[in-house]
Amino acid sequence: MALYPYRLYCRKIDRARNQARYYALAIQPTLFGEIAVVRQWGRIGKRGGEKREVFTTERDAAIRFLMLARKKRRRGYVPVRLI
């Protein structure tokens, strides 16, 4: 598994459009030795959706992770530092 954890939590808040959304990304190992990119999204304070994509190598998972992170940044999501 990775030396550095891949985790990202972003928010998009637009009061004029009544938007308060979150998007979380993580890379996690599976029980079968593969690597999964886990996505969670929804309205802040509510339970949203979740999707997992399984990859055979950590490199492929990291490429997908970074592609998704760039896509969300272009759409206005801002990374949030969690305590």
N, C-alpha and C positions, 0 to 999 in steps of 0.2 A: 504494500500500500504506500501511498505518497508520504514523503517527508513533511510536506506542508498541506494542511487541510484546505480543500476547495469548498468554500461556503460563501454565499452571497445573499444578502437580504436587501431588497430595494422597495421603495415606496413611490407612489405617484399620487399627489394630492392636488386637486384643482377645485377650490371652493365654488368658483363660478359655475362649474359643470357638475357639482355635487359628486366628485370622484374622490375616493379614498381607497386606493388599491395597494396590494402588496404582491411581491413576487420573490420567491426564495429558490435558490439553486444550491445543490450539494452533490458531491461525488462520494459514493459509499460502496463498500465491498458487498457482494452478495454471498449467500451461503455456499454457492458453487464455485467460488474463486474468480468470478467475473467482477466487473466494475459497472456500477449503475449511476447514471445522472438522474437525480431526483428533482423534479420541479413541483412547486406548490404555488398556488395563486388564488386570489380572491379579494373580497372587500375587507378592509382592516376591521378586525373585531368579529368577523364571521368565518365559518369554516368554508373553505373553497375547494378547488380541485387539486388533484395530484396525478402526476404521470412519471413513470420510470422508463428509462431507455437503458438497455444492457449492452455493454461493449466487452470485447475480449481483452483489450489492452487499455491501460491507464492513459496512454497517449491519445487514443481515439476519444476517450471520455473527456479528457481535458480540452481537446479541440472543440468538441460539441459544447462543453460548458462555456468556453470563451465566446463562441459564436452566439449562443443564447444571451449571454451577458451584454455583448455589443448591441444586439437587436433591441433589448429592453432599454438600454441607455439612449438609443436613437429615438425611442418612443416616449421619452420623458421620465423614465424611472430613475430615481436617485438612490445610490447606495446609502444605507443607514448603518451606523456603528452601534452595535448592541452591547450592552454591559453584561 
